[in-house]
């Protein structure tokens, strides 16, 4: 069993930054951040292999978002820079088992989910 609590959302103007945090307990291989905007499918934006440290990013956030682990706080964080209005969404952290690289940003690869935290970017 894996428990996830995500936090850190808020409202920011375009070009600003936010840092999301996902506190987790239990064993997992991959941790990821997804987002879902109103009327859209939930999409994966970044993933981190907990043991190996490999990271995967969606093209839409490459160079702007960074996923990392804080071993002291036992969190997986998402640093979001140069935010754009299109980044507005509910953000969810997720935990999953062993996955092939092609599956790490797929929604159905993850069994455990946080409750979500809202990010709003105004123009």
N, C-alpha and C positions, 0 to 999 in steps of 0.2 A: 504494500500500500504506500502511495506517495501523497503527501499533502502539500498543497501549494497556496501561498497567499501573495497576491501581487498588489503593488502599490506604486505611487509616484506620478500618477497622471495629473493633468491640470490643463490650464488654458495658457496659450502663448501666442505671440505674434509671429508671422512668417519670418524665418531667419533665426528664430530663437532656438533654445535647447531645452530638453527635458531628460530626466533619467528615471527609468522605470526599474523597479526591483521586485524580484520574485523569491520569497523565502520558501525553501523546500525542506522536507524531511522524507527519509526513505531513500532507497537505492534506485538510481536511474542511469541510463546510458546517455540519452540525448535530452537536452532541455531546449525549448524553442519559445519564441515569441510569435504570436499570430495577431492579426487585427481584423476587425470587421466593421465596415462602414455601413450606414443605413442602406438597406436595399441591395447590399453586395454580399458575395460569398466571403467566408472567413479565409484569409490568406496568410501563409507563412511569410515572415519577414526576416527572421534570423534564427539560427540554431547553433548549439554548442555541444560538442561531445564532452561529457563531464570528465572522463578519464584521460582521453588523449588530447583534449584541447582544440580539436579541429572546429572550424567555424564555417558556416554557410550563410550566404545572404541572398535575398531576392534582389534582382537587378534594380528594382525601383529604389532601394535604400543603400546600395553599395556606395561606399565613400562617405556616407552621412551617418549611418548607424553602426554602433559597435556593441557586440554581445560579449560579456565577460563574466567570470565567476569571482565572487568574493569568498575566499575560504574561511575568513574569520566570522563573517556574518552568515555564512551558508546561504548565500543568495546568488542568483543569476540576474545580472543587470543588463539593461539595454540603454546605452547612451545614445540619445537622438539629437543630432546637430543639424543645422540648416533646415529646420522644419518647414514644410510647405502645407498649404491648405489641404492638399490631397492626402496628407498624413492623418487627417482627422478621422478618428475611429475609436472603437473600444478595443483595447489591447489586452490580450490574454497570454499568460505563460502556460506552457504545457510540458509534460514529462512523458518520455517513452522509452521503450526497450531498444534492443539492437536493431539498427536500420541500415539499409543500403543508402548510399549517398543520394541516389535519385529520389528517395522517399522522405528525407528529413524535413522538408517543408510541406509535406502533404498532411492535410488536416486529419485524415483517417489513420495516420501512423501513431497518433497519440491517444493514450487512454486517460490520462489525468490532466485536469485543467484547473487553473486559478479562476477566481470569480470575475476578473476583468477590472480594468481601470481606464477611465475615459481620457483621451487626449484630444484637445480641440486647438486647432491652429487657425488663427484669423489672418486675413490678408491686409 
